[in-house]
Amino acid sequence: MEWLASGTRRDICILLYGDEYRKQKLKTALQRRYDRRLRPKQFDGAVNALVDAGHVKRKVDGIADVLSLTERGRAAVETQYEWMTEQVG
């Protein structure tokens, strides 16, 4: 599960699990969760890595990128959730 080695990538996938997001809205949601500003290069790098790995798909809506999980990404989040439940539960 190398794709989850980054907490930012993991958290992006968790947020996308329930819905698709415009890229800027997703960044804002993460910043609220972390209670700190994310550097644009850090955030863009995490998104690009997820797209390249096939976990997130990107489509363009006007001038905005809209991000959503792929089936592969959804399965990976579910596997991560099961592992966390075993460890915490």
Buried (B, 14 or more C-beta within 10 A) or exposed (E): EEBBEBEBBBBBBBBBBEEBBBBEBBBEBBEEEEEEEBEEEEBEBBBEBBBEBEBBBEEEEEEEBBBBBBEBBBEBBEEBEEEEEEEEE
